[in-house]
Amino acid sequence: MPHSKQAAKRLKQNAKSRLNNRAAKSALRTAIKKFKKTVETGDSEAVAAAYKVVQKGADKTARKGIIAKGTAARMKSRLLKSAKRAGKG
């Protein structure tokens, strides 16, 4: 239990931000899964739309500090690479 009002407030804030961070990460992972499924179908317009959603989500979570900037960049790079590879094959 917190010993001061300040500690109690921080406990509540941390719990709230943890839930928000988990929700944002989960939404990003879901978008990535949808993107990968779309890549398997081979529809280039749908792949572009799905990538746009992933890109926006990755940038947003990185901007909020939920994931690192480099992690977001690496994620986007790998997904785009896989989409291009699937488009050729």
MMTF fields as JSON, N, C-alpha, C and O atoms, coordinates in Angstrom:
{
  "mmtfVersion": "1.0.0",
  "mmtfProducer": "UNKNOWN",
  "numBonds": 355,
  "numAtoms": 356,
  "numGroups": 89,
  "numChains": 1,
  "numModels": 1,
  "chainsPerModel": [1],
  "groupsPerChain": [89],
  "chainIdList": ["A"],
  "bondAtomList": [4, 2, 8, 6, 12, 10, 16, 14, 20, 18, 24, 22, 28, 26, 32, 30, 36, 34, 40, 38, 44, 42, 48, 46, 52, 50, 56, 54, 60, 58, 64, 62, 68, 66, 72, 70, 76, 74, 80, 78, 84, 82, 88, 86, 92, 90, 96, 94, 100, 98, 104, 102, 108, 106, 112, 110, 116, 114, 120, 118, 124, 122, 128, 126, 132, 130, 136, 134, 140, 138, 144, 142, 148, 146, 152, 150, 156, 154, 160, 158, 164, 162, 168, 166, 172, 170, 176, 174, 180, 178, 184, 182, 188, 186, 192, 190, 196, 194, 200, 198, 204, 202, 208, 206, 212, 210, 216, 214, 220, 218, 224, 222, 228, 226, 232, 230, 236, 234, 240, 238, 244, 242, 248, 246, 252, 250, 256, 254, 260, 258, 264, 262, 268, 266, 272, 270, 276, 274, 280, 278, 284, 282, 288, 286, 292, 290, 296, 294, 300, 298, 304, 302, 308, 306, 312, 310, 316, 314, 320, 318, 324, 322, 328, 326, 332, 330, 336, 334, 340, 338, 344, 342, 348, 346, 352, 350],
  "bondOrderList": [1, 1, 1, 1, 1, 1, 1, 1, 1, 1, 1, 1, 1, 1, 1, 1, 1, 1, 1, 1, 1, 1, 1, 1, 1, 1, 1, 1, 1, 1, 1, 1, 1, 1, 1, 1, 1, 1, 1, 1, 1, 1, 1, 1, 1, 1, 1, 1, 1, 1, 1, 1, 1, 1, 1, 1, 1, 1, 1, 1, 1, 1, 1, 1, 1, 1, 1, 1, 1, 1, 1, 1, 1, 1, 1, 1, 1, 1, 1, 1, 1, 1, 1, 1, 1, 1, 1, 1],
  "groupList": [{"groupName": "MET", "atomNameList": ["N", "CA", "C", "O"], "elementList": ["N", "C", "C", "O"], "formalChargeList": [0, 0, 0, 0], "bondAtomList": [1, 0, 2, 1, 3, 2], "bondOrderList": [1, 1, 2], "singleLetterCode": "M", "chemCompType": "L-PEPTIDE LINKING"}, {"groupName": "PRO", "atomNameList": ["N", "CA", "C", "O"], "elementList": ["N", "C", "C", "O"], "formalChargeList": [0, 0, 0, 0], "bondAtomList": [1, 0, 2, 1, 3, 2], "bondOrderList": [1, 1, 2], "singleLetterCode": "P", "chemCompType": "L-PEPTIDE LINKING"}, {"groupName": "HIS", "atomNameList": ["N", "CA", "C", "O"], "elementList": ["N", "C", "C", "O"], "formalChargeList": [0, 0, 0, 0], "bondAtomList": [1, 0, 2, 1, 3, 2], "bondOrderList": [1, 1, 2], "singleLetterCode": "H", "chemCompType": "L-PEPTIDE LINKING"}, {"groupName": "SER", "atomNameList": ["N", "CA", "C", "O"], "elementList": ["N", "C", "C", "O"], "formalChargeList": [0, 0, 0, 0], "bondAtomList": [1, 0, 2, 1, 3, 2], "bondOrderList": [1, 1, 2], "singleLetterCode": "S", "chemCompType": "L-PEPTIDE LINKING"}, {"groupName": "LYS", "atomNameList": ["N", "CA", "C", "O"], "elementList": ["N", "C", "C", "O"], "formalChargeList": [0, 0, 0, 0], "bondAtomList": [1, 0, 2, 1, 3, 2], "bondOrderList": [1, 1, 2], "singleLetterCode": "K", "chemCompType": "L-PEPTIDE LINKING"}, {"groupName": "GLN", "atomNameList": ["N", "CA", "C", "O"], "elementList": ["N", "C", "C", "O"], "formalChargeList": [0, 0, 0, 0], "bondAtomList": [1, 0, 2, 1, 3, 2], "bondOrderList": [1, 1, 2], "singleLetterCode": "Q", "chemCompType": "L-PEPTIDE LINKING"}, {"groupName": "ALA", "atomNameList": ["N", "CA", "C", "O"], "elementList": ["N", "C", "C", "O"], "formalChargeList": [0, 0, 0, 0], "bondAtomList": [1, 0, 2, 1, 3, 2], "bondOrderList": [1, 1, 2], "singleLetterCode": "A", "chemCompType": "L-PEPTIDE LINKING"}, {"groupName": "ARG", "atomNameList": ["N", "CA", "C", "O"], "elementList": ["N", "C", "C", "O"], "formalChargeList": [0, 0, 0, 0], "bondAtomList": [1, 0, 2, 1, 3, 2], "bondOrderList": [1, 1, 2], "singleLetterCode": "R", "chemCompType": "L-PEPTIDE LINKING"}, {"groupName": "LEU", "atomNameList": ["N", "CA", "C", "O"], "elementList": ["N", "C", "C", "O"], "formalChargeList": [0, 0, 0, 0], "bondAtomList": [1, 0, 2, 1, 3, 2], "bondOrderList": [1, 1, 2], "singleLetterCode": "L", "chemCompType": "L-PEPTIDE LINKING"}, {"groupName": "ASN", "atomNameList": ["N", "CA", "C", "O"], "elementList": ["N", "C", "C", "O"], "formalChargeList": [0, 0, 0, 0], "bondAtomList": [1, 0, 2, 1, 3, 2], "bondOrderList": [1, 1, 2], "singleLetterCode": "N", "chemCompType": "L-PEPTIDE LINKING"}, {"groupName": "THR", "atomNameList": ["N", "CA", "C", "O"], "elementList": ["N", "C", "C", "O"], "formalChargeList": [0, 0, 0, 0], "bondAtomList": [1, 0, 2, 1, 3, 2], "bondOrderList": [1, 1, 2], "singleLetterCode": "T", "chemCompType": "L-PEPTIDE LINKING"}, {"groupName": "ILE", "atomNameList": ["N", "CA", "C", "O"], "elementList": ["N", "C", "C", "O"], "formalChargeList": [0, 0, 0, 0], "bondAtomList": [1, 0, 2, 1, 3, 2], "bondOrderList": [1, 1, 2], "singleLetterCode": "I", "chemCompType": "L-PEPTIDE LINKING"}, {"groupName": "PHE", "atomNameList": ["N", "CA", "C", "O"], "elementList": ["N", "C", "C", "O"], "formalChargeList": [0, 0, 0, 0], "bondAtomList": [1, 0, 2, 1, 3, 2], "bondOrderList": [1, 1, 2], "singleLetterCode": "F", "chemCompType": "L-PEPTIDE LINKING"}, {"groupName": "VAL", "atomNameList": ["N", "CA", "C", "O"], "elementList": ["N", "C", "C", "O"], "formalChargeList": [0, 0, 0, 0], "bondAtomList": [1, 0, 2, 1, 3, 2], "bondOrderList": [1, 1, 2], "singleLetterCode": "V", "chemCompType": "L-PEPTIDE LINKING"}, {"groupName": "GLU", "atomNameList": ["N", "CA", "C", "O"], "elementList": ["N", "C", "C", "O"], "formalChargeList": [0, 0, 0, 0], "bondAtomList": [1, 0, 2, 1, 3, 2], "bondOrderList": [1, 1, 2], "singleLetterCode": "E", "chemCompType": "L-PEPTIDE LINKING"}, {"groupName": "GLY", "atomNameList": ["N", "CA", "C", "O"], "elementList": ["N", "C", "C", "O"], "formalChargeList": [0, 0, 0, 0], "bondAtomList": [1, 0, 2, 1, 3, 2], "bondOrderList": [1, 1, 2], "singleLetterCode": "G", "chemCompType": "PEPTIDE LINKING"}, {"groupName": "ASP", "atomNameList": ["N", "CA", "C", "O"], "elementList": ["N", "C", "C", "O"], "formalChargeList": [0, 0, 0, 0], "bondAtomList": [1, 0, 2, 1, 3, 2], "bondOrderList": [1, 1, 2], "singleLetterCode": "D", "chemCompType": "L-PEPTIDE LINKING"}, {"groupName": "TYR", "atomNameList": ["N", "CA", "C", "O"], "elementList": ["N", "C", "C", "O"], "formalChargeList": [0, 0, 0, 0], "bondAtomList": [1, 0, 2, 1, 3, 2], "bondOrderList": [1, 1, 2], "singleLetterCode": "Y", "chemCompType": "L-PEPTIDE LINKING"}],
  "groupTypeList": [0, 1, 2, 3, 4, 5, 6, 6, 4, 7, 8, 4, 5, 9, 6, 4, 3, 7, 8, 9, 9, 7, 6, 6, 4, 3, 6, 8, 7, 10, 6, 11, 4, 4, 12, 4, 4, 10, 13, 14, 10, 15, 16, 3, 14, 6, 13, 6, 6, 6, 17, 4, 13, 13, 5, 4, 15, 6, 16, 4, 10, 6, 7, 4, 15, 11, 11, 6, 4, 15, 10, 6, 6, 7, 0, 4, 3, 7, 8, 8, 4, 3, 6, 4, 7, 6, 15, 4, 15],
  "groupIdList": [1, 2, 3, 4, 5, 6, 7, 8, 9, 10, 11, 12, 13, 14, 15, 16, 17, 18, 19, 20, 21, 22, 23, 24, 25, 26, 27, 28, 29, 30, 31, 32, 33, 34, 35, 36, 37, 38, 39, 40, 41, 42, 43, 44, 45, 46, 47, 48, 49, 50, 51, 52, 53, 54, 55, 56, 57, 58, 59, 60, 61, 62, 63, 64, 65, 66, 67, 68, 69, 70, 71, 72, 73, 74, 75, 76, 77, 78, 79, 80, 81, 82, 83, 84, 85, 86, 87, 88, 89],
  "secStructList": [7, 7, 1, 1, 2, 2, 2, 2, 2, 2, 2, 2, 2, 2, 2, 2, 2, 2, 2, 2, 2, 2, 2, 2, 2, 2, 2, 2, 2, 2, 2, 2, 2, 2, 2, 2, 2, 2, 2, 2, 2, 6, 7, 2, 2, 2, 2, 2, 2, 2, 2, 2, 2, 2, 2, 2, 2, 2, 2, 2, 2, 2, 2, 6, 6, 1, 1, 7, 2, 2, 2, 2, 2, 2, 2, 2, 2, 2, 2, 2, 2, 2, 2, 2, 2, 2, 2, 2, 7],
  "xCoordList": [0.839, 0.0, 0.882, 1.946, 0.422, 1.185, 1.152, 0.159, 2.254, 2.372, 1.962, 1.742, 1.857, 1.499, 0.442, 0.179, -0.161, -1.154, -0.52, -1.114, 0.683, 1.412, 1.65, 1.473, 2.043, 2.289, 0.992, 0.984, -0.087, -1.388, -1.827, -2.348, -1.606, -1.971, -1.133, -1.659, 0.159, 1.042, 0.623, 0.69, 0.195, -0.26, -1.461, -1.528, -2.414, -3.587, -3.206, -3.72, -2.304, -1.876, -1.159, -1.386, -0.296, 0.448, -0.474, -0.279, -1.481, -2.43, -3.205, -3.425, -3.607, -4.368, -3.503, -3.946, -2.277, -1.409, -1.012, -0.825, -0.88, -0.547, -1.653, -1.38, -2.899, -4.027, -4.05, -4.27, -3.82, -3.806, -2.674, -2.857, -1.504, -0.351, -0.604, -0.276, -1.189, -1.49, -2.497, -2.371, -3.493, -4.515, -3.897, -4.231, -3.0, -2.354, -1.466, -1.475, -0.704, 0.152, -0.691, -0.344, -1.787, -2.666, -3.276, -3.352, -3.706, -4.278, -3.24, -3.559, -2.001, -0.922, -0.667, -0.516, -0.618, -0.404, -1.54, -1.306, -2.775, -3.929, -3.831, -4.123, -3.421, -3.263, -2.192, -2.338, -1.124, -0.051, -0.561, -0.258, -1.341, -1.903, -2.818, -2.777, -3.642, -4.542, -3.735, -4.084, -2.663, -1.8, -1.2, -1.197, -0.695, -0.078, -1.088, -0.755, -2.325, -3.381, -3.686, -3.902, -3.7, -3.981, -2.88, -3.157, -1.642, -0.509, -0.68, -0.366, -1.176, -1.378, -2.417, -2.318, -3.424, -4.45, -3.879, -4.281, -2.941, -2.292, -2.952, -2.486, -4.014, -4.688, -3.853, -3.75, -3.259, -2.298, -2.948, -2.324, -4.189, -4.858, -5.167, -5.001, -5.611, -5.915, -4.641, -4.646, -3.549, -2.258, -1.803, -1.328, -1.95, -1.554, -2.373, -1.838, -3.672, -4.546, -4.189, -4.148, -3.929, -3.578, -2.236, -2.054, -1.293, 0.019, -0.11, 0.569, -0.99, -1.199, -1.69, -1.272, -2.576, -3.096, -1.972, -1.862, -1.136, -0.016, 0.972, 1.447, 1.275, 2.235, 1.76, 2.534, 0.49, -0.067, -0.017, 0.355, -0.395, -0.386, 1.005, 1.207, 1.974, 3.353, 3.916, 4.562, 3.666, 4.171, 3.526, 4.182, 2.245, 1.523, 2.025, 2.249, 2.201, 2.682, 4.119, 4.5, 4.913, 6.292, 6.302, 7.094, 5.426, 5.362, 4.953, 5.417, 4.083, 3.638, 4.643, 4.492, 5.671, 6.7, 6.354, 7.002, 5.342, 4.938, 5.919, 6.297, 6.328, 7.412, 8.491, 8.225, 9.691, 10.8, 10.672, 10.074, 11.234, 11.182, 11.824, 11.312, 12.944, 13.65, 12.851, 12.895, 12.131, 11.289, 10.192, 9.903, 9.584, 8.526, 9.088, 8.459, 10.26, 10.891, 11.224, 10.988, 11.767, 12.132, 10.89, 10.9, 9.838, 8.582, 8.023, 7.654, 7.969, 7.431, 8.292, 7.773, 9.586, 10.51, 10.318, 10.251, 10.231, 10.079, 8.744, 8.671, 7.682, 6.374, 6.305, 5.743, 6.875, 6.889, 7.7, 7.327, 8.802, 9.659, 8.887, 8.974, 8.14, 7.375, 6.258, 5.934, 5.674, 4.608, 5.163, 4.536, 6.326, 6.951, 7.364, 7.229, 7.865, 8.28, 7.064, 7.145, 5.937, 4.724, 4.14, 3.534, 4.328, 3.828, 4.559, 3.972, 5.841, 6.648, 6.314, 6.28, 6.068, 5.898, 4.563, 4.322],
  "yCoordList": [-1.192, 0.0, 1.253, 1.281, 2.275, 3.523, 4.219, 4.161, 4.869, 5.529, 6.998, 7.613, 7.561, 8.974, 9.176, 8.281, 10.363, 10.698, 10.672, 10.204, 11.183, 11.241, 9.834, 9.593, 8.93, 7.551, 6.868, 6.064, 7.191, 6.619, 7.103, 6.335, 8.383, 8.955, 8.327, 7.976, 8.19, 7.582, 6.138, 5.679, 5.432, 4.053, 3.999, 3.147, 4.926, 4.987, 5.379, 4.812, 6.349, 6.806, 5.689, 5.484, 4.975, 3.891, 2.778, 2.212, 2.473, 1.425, 1.834, 1.02, 3.081, 3.592, 3.601, 3.173, 4.087, 4.151, 2.758, 2.532, 1.818, 0.445, -0.154, -0.825, 0.095, -0.404, 0.222, -0.465, 1.533, 2.22, 1.711, 1.514, 1.498, 1.009, -0.402, -0.72, -1.242, -2.614, -2.62, -3.406, -1.75, -1.671, -1.214, -1.738, -0.24, 0.273, -0.794, -0.963, -1.511, -2.581, -3.699, -4.251, -4.019, -5.075, -4.69, -5.516, -3.446, -2.964, -3.022, -3.37, -2.682, -2.731, -4.166, -4.438, -5.083, -6.499, -7.041, -7.827, -6.623, -7.054, -6.526, -7.248, -5.268, -4.681, -5.428, -5.636, -5.828, -6.572, -7.925, -8.357, -8.598, -9.9, -9.765, -10.594, -8.726, -8.491, -8.201, -8.661, -7.441, -7.12, -8.399, -8.594, -9.267, -10.518, -11.404, -12.052, -11.432, -12.202, -11.608, -12.332, -10.276, -9.593, -9.857, -10.0, -9.922, -10.205, -11.585, -11.788, -12.522, -13.882, -13.925, -14.755, -13.031, -13.015, -12.504, -12.955, -11.563, -11.063, -9.839, -9.352, -9.331, -8.136, -6.904, -6.513, -6.296, -5.212, -3.975, -3.302, -3.659, -2.486, -2.715, -1.815, -3.914, -4.241, -4.26, -3.85, -4.741, -4.767, -3.339, -3.052, -2.446, -1.051, -0.402, 0.333, -0.677, -0.112, -0.665, 0.072, -1.976, -2.6, -2.082, -1.878, -1.866, -1.35, 0.064, 0.428, 0.845, 2.212, 2.214, 3.049, 1.274, 1.154, 0.774, 1.334, -0.195, -0.632, 0.512, 0.758, 1.206, 2.312, 3.393, 3.894, 3.749, 4.776, 4.327, 5.1, 3.07, 2.549, 2.485, 2.823, 2.045, 1.941, 3.322, 3.513, 4.277, 5.632, 6.265, 6.968, 6.007, 6.593, 6.022, 6.765, 4.699, 4.096, 4.52, 4.679, 4.703, 5.162, 6.605, 6.966, 7.422, 8.834, 8.959, 9.856, 8.057, 8.084, 7.445, 7.532, 6.801, 6.19, 4.791, 4.255, 4.19, 2.841, 1.825, 0.865, 2.05, 1.261, 2.231, 3.418, 1.736, 2.593, 2.956, 2.217, 4.09, 4.578, 3.586, 3.343, 3.022, 2.05, 0.767, 0.15, 0.373, -0.821, -0.616, -1.509, 0.567, 0.881, 0.882, 0.358, 1.464, 1.531, 0.129, -0.19, -0.691, -2.059, -2.864, -3.623, -2.695, -3.382, -3.017, -3.89, -1.715, -1.25, -1.735, -2.139, -1.691, -2.113, -3.588, -3.956, -4.411, -5.854, -6.184, -7.047, -5.493, -5.758, -5.328, -6.034, -4.178, -3.691, -4.627, -4.903, -5.107, -6.053, -7.343, -7.874, -7.836, -9.073, -8.858, -9.761, -7.665, -7.364, -7.319, -7.823, -6.72, -6.635, -8.02, -8.335, -8.84, -10.203, -11.023, -11.785, -10.851, -11.59, -11.092, -11.862, -9.805, -9.242, -9.784, -9.921, -10.094, -10.628, -12.097, -12.538, -12.845, -14.291, -14.731, -15.932],
  "zCoordList": [0.0, 0.0, 0.0, 0.619, -0.699, -0.723, 0.641, 1.367, 0.96, 2.258, 2.213, 3.257, 1.016, 0.916, -0.162, -0.965, -0.17, -1.186, -2.575, -3.546, -2.633, -3.906, -4.465, -5.66, -3.607, -4.023, -4.455, -5.387, -3.777, -4.134, -5.515, -6.324, -5.761, -7.057, -8.174, -9.23, -7.935, -8.94, -9.221, -10.361, -8.187, -8.352, -9.299, -10.184, -9.099, -9.966, -11.387, -12.351, -11.518, -12.842, -13.596, -14.788, -12.887, -13.522, -14.0, -15.075, -13.188, -13.567, -14.818, -15.716, -14.868, -16.008, -17.272, -18.337, -17.147, -18.327, -18.792, -19.987, -17.852, -18.221, -19.09, -20.085, -18.702, -19.492, -20.886, -21.883, -20.94, -22.235, -23.119, -24.321, -22.521, -23.286, -23.805, -24.948, -22.959, -23.379, -24.519, -25.458, -24.439, -25.488, -26.811, -27.874, -26.736, -27.948, -28.578, -29.798, -27.764, -28.276, -28.89, -29.935, -28.235, -28.723, -30.071, -30.981, -30.193, -31.454, -32.57, -33.707, -32.239, -33.227, -33.671, -34.862, -32.706, -33.049, -33.903, -34.821, -33.606, -34.391, -35.818, -36.771, -35.965, -37.297, -38.089, -39.294, -37.416, -38.085, -38.555, -39.667, -37.701, -38.086, -39.29, -40.199, -39.303, -40.435, -41.7, -42.787, -41.549, -42.692, -43.269, -44.485, -42.397, -42.863, -43.582, -44.575, -43.082, -43.757, -45.126, -46.098, -45.189, -46.444, -47.458, -48.649, -47.004, -47.895, -48.525, -49.698, -47.737, -48.251, -49.364, -50.268, -49.311, -50.355, -51.677, -52.75, -51.595, -52.806, -53.422, -54.452, -52.829, -53.343, -53.006, -51.843, -54.035, -53.787, -53.175, -52.354, -53.554, -52.98, -51.493, -50.67, -51.169, -49.773, -48.935, -47.774, -49.532, -48.829, -48.528, -47.429, -49.508, -49.307, -48.198, -47.367, -48.192, -47.155, -45.784, -44.799, -45.725, -44.443, -43.944, -42.744, -44.862, -44.462, -43.894, -42.934, -44.504, -44.033, -42.578, -41.777, -42.251, -40.882, -39.91, -38.819, -40.331, -39.489, -39.3, -38.191, -40.385, -40.327, -39.368, -38.552, -39.469, -38.592, -37.129, -36.246, -36.885, -35.526, -34.926, -33.76, -35.741, -35.258, -34.936, -33.905, -35.821, -35.588, -34.36, -33.591, -34.191, -33.056, -31.731, -30.775, -31.679, -30.43, -30.142, -28.982, -31.187, -30.985, -30.493, -29.623, -31.049, -30.647, -29.181, -28.477, -28.724, -27.334, -26.388, -25.169, -26.941, -26.11, -25.652, -24.753, -26.258, -25.869, -26.437, -25.766, -27.689, -28.278, -28.726, -28.917, -28.892, -29.296, -30.771, -31.553, -31.139, -32.509, -33.475, -34.567, -33.057, -33.894, -34.078, -35.142, -33.053, -33.125, -34.16, -34.956, -34.145, -35.107, -36.526, -37.446, -36.701, -38.025, -38.535, -39.7, -37.663, -38.038, -38.41, -39.379, -37.645, -37.879, -39.258, -40.044, -39.532, -40.807, -41.969, -43.01, -41.787, -42.837, -43.182, -44.355, -42.172, -42.397, -43.047, -43.922, -42.617, -43.192, -44.651, -45.488, -44.947, -46.328, -47.212, -48.352, -46.678, -47.4, -47.709, -48.816, -46.732, -46.94, -47.957, -48.728, -47.959, -48.92, -50.341, -51.273, -50.501, -51.825, -52.309, -53.491, -51.4, -51.73, -52.19, -53.153, -51.483, -51.821, -53.154, -53.9, -53.44, -54.698, -55.906, -56.979, -55.743, -56.853, -57.128, -58.277, -56.04, -56.16, -56.569, -56.697]
}
